[in-house]
Amino acid sequence: MSVIDYIQNIEMAKSSPEMLKGMKLAEKRKKTEAQKNAQAGIRHEADLGMQQVQAEAAMQQNKEDNANYRAELASTTELVKEMKVGMDALLKTLSEQPPLSPLTTNQQQQ
């Protein structure tokens, strides 16, 4: 029993029945408050559990996205390497040919 309940229900009571009635009401209030606190604690634990599940799902999704990104990056890197080999071969072929003369270019256009 709190100090306030003691003062209200025992010290300030005008009669024994009033004192008993006040003490019963105080006890009922105390039980109701304890039940509310217990329910709030249960809801809080459930919310924490849900947050943890959501965080784990987000982490798993990030891992999958990361793996997909790395696979795509690896295939793109291979493609770039292949393109570089082709470009190097083309540049080598072009560098081995004699340069076109302006006259040849004019004749081809006519």
Disulfide bonds with the S-S distance in Angstrom:
none
